[in-house]
Amino acid sequence: MLATLETTARPSPATFAEGLRAAGPVVLGYLPIGFAFGVLARTTGLTVAEVGLMSLLVYAGSAQFIGTGMIGAAAAAPAIISTTLLVNLRHLLMSTALVPSLKENAAWQNSLLAYGITDETFAVNTAILQGQPASVSFIAGVHVASHSSWIVASVVGALAGQALGDTTAFGLDFALPAMFIGLLMPNMQGPDRKARVVCGIVAAAAAVGALLVRPGADWAIIAATIVAATVGVLFS
């Protein structure tokens, strides 16, 4: 009983150093994925500097993979922008979910912290904070460590891609599908598992169908997202 009370009363982490430590699992995950992104980005024609700037300014793993792939395919700018926007719309929900922990902070502080929200940092923050008020220093530690590791890994990957030349033999072109599979599978669980599985199958079928109708179609991902989201609403 006492142990339960102690656990319940345990204060939320508050220091920058605690945030750095909490980001450890994220950093370990970002290093290989960021490296793979850097290598693949070089194969699409981006320079090392452009890879570093994209990781600094965009900082969205899946969107960066998709964006560089579309750049390599000479897709139009509006298609690239709209696709990456749709992919990143989930950040609206993640930011909203963190409001209970951020509501005591100033608006400008939350604006800066929001820049560092990713699937992984969101998972760390929600698991540790569980809705409790969080200090700016702690979340900043999580986000700075995570973002820095992503930038470093992608730049090192770009340098490696520049030195290695053709990297298709290493199978790094599968990094993006592998990352999405890793993000998808945990979301296939839960009480509404059947509805989630159906939405996943519908999204895959819509994307493949769009590409069969028009190979290389820039709008395939957008179409699959809209169709799957509509099915999800019908199931809810």
N, C-alpha and C positions, 0 to 999 in steps of 0.2 A: 504493500500500500504506500509506504514511504517512498519507495523507488518510483512509483507511478507519479506521486505528487512532485518529486524532484524533477522528473522528466517533463511534466506539464509546465512547471514553473521555470524551466531553463530559459534564460534570456536568448533572444535572437542574436546571431553573430553581428558584430557592429564595426569591425575594423577592416581596413584595406587588406591587411595581411591575411585575415581570415577569408576574405573573398578570393585572394590569390590561391590559397590552399584549396578552397572549395572548387575552383576551376580546374583542378588537376585532371579529372576524367575527361573534361571537354578538350583540354590541350592534347591529351594523348590521342583522342579521336581525330582532332583537326590536323595533326601532323601528317599522317598518311594521305588523308583526303585532300588537304591543301597542296601537298606535293604532287599528287596525281593531277589536280587542277592545273597547276603551273606547267607541268609537262604537256598536257593536252592543249592548253592555251597557246603554247609556243607552236604546236603543229598547225594551228589555225591561222598563224601569221602575226599574232600579237608579240610585241617586243617585251623584254624583261621589265622595262619601266612601266609599260601599259598593264602588264599582269599585276605588278605591285600596286599601281594606282587603282585598278579595279577592286582589288582586295581591300584597299584602304577606304575607298569611297562608296563602293556598292555593298561589300561585306554581306553577301547572301550566297551561300554555297551552291544550292540548286540553281538559283537564278544565274549565277556566274557560269556554271557549266552549260546551261541552256543558252545563255547569251553568247558565249564564245562559239558554241556549235553553230548557232544561227549566223554569227559573223563569218565563220568559215564557209558557210553555205551561201554567202552573199545575200542574206535575207534583207528586206527593206527595214529601215530604222523604225517605222511605226509598228511593224510586226514584232520586232525585238522588244520594243518598249511595252507594248500591250501584253505580250506573253509573260515577260518577267513581272509585270505588275500583277497579273492574275495569280502567278505562282506565289507571290509574296503577300497576297491579301490575307493570308492566315495570320500575319503579324498583327493585324487589327484585333483579332480575337485573343492572341497571346498578351498583347499590351493591356487589353481590358481585364483579363484575368489577374494581372499583377497590380491592378489599381488598389486593392485593399492594403497591399504592402507599401505602396508609394504615396498614398493620399496625404501623408503628413509632410511631404517634401514640397519645395517650391516648384512651380510649373517649369521654370527654366532648367532646373536640375533633372526633372523627369524627362524633359525633352532630350537632354544629353544621354541619359541612361537608356532611353528607348532605342537609341541608335545601335546599342549593343545587344538588343534582343534577337536571339536566334532560337531555333528549335532546341538546341543543346543548352544554352544558357537559361532559357525559360524553364527547362526541365530541372536544372540545378537549383534555380531560385525558388521554384514552387515546392520542390521536395524539401528544401531546408527551411524556408520561411513559413510555408503552410498558412498563408494569409496574415501572418503577424507583421506589424510595421517593421520596415527594414531601413537601416541607415544607408545614406548615399555612399558612404565609404565602402561598405561591404559589397554592394552591387557593382560599384565602380571597379573593385578588385576583381570580381568575377568577369566582368566585361573586358577590362583592359588585358588581363591575362589571355583570355580566349581570342580576342581580336588580334593581339600581337602575335600569337602562335599561328593564326591563320595567315597573316601577312608574311611572316618569315617562311612558313612552309611553302606557300605559293611562289614566292620569289626564288627559293632554293630549287623548287621543282622546275621553274622556268629556266633557271641557269643549267640545270641538268638536261632539260629538253634541248637546250641550245647546243650543249656539248655532245649529246647522244645522237641527235639527228632523228632518224626514223625510229619511233618508239612503239610502233604497232605490235612488234613481237613480244613486248612486255605485257600486253593485255590491259594497259591502262585506260583504253577507250571504254572499258566496262566499268570504270569507277563511278560514273554517273548513274547507270542503272543499279549498280550495287548499293549506292547511297540511298536511292529512292526505295529500293526493296527494304533496306534497313529501317527507313522511316515508316514505311507502309505496314510491315508485319505487326509491330506492337499495336497499331491502331485497328487491327482486325479482331481484337479481343474485346470483351465487355458484354454487358447484358443485351446490347443490340447488335451482336456479332453478325447475325444473318443479314441485316440491312447494310452493314459496312462491307461485307463480302460482296453483296450484290452490287453496291456502288462501285467497288473496285473492278469487278468484272465488266460492268457497263462502261466505265472509263476506258479500260483497255480495249474493249471491242469498238468503242467510238473512235479512239485514236487510230487503231489499225484500219478500221473501215474508211476513215477520212484519207489515210495514206494510200489505200488501195484505189480509191476514187481518183485521187490526184497525188501521185508520188511526189514527195518532197514538199507537200503543202505546209505553209507556215502556220496556217490556222488550225492544224490538227489538234494541237494541245489545247487551244482555246475551246474548240468544239467539244472535245472530250470532257473538259472541266465543266462547261455549261450543262451538258447532258447529264453527267454524273451528279452534279449539284442538284439538278431538277429532280432526279430520281430520289436523292437523299431527302429532299423536302417532302416528297410524296410519302416516303416511308416514316417520316417523323410525326 
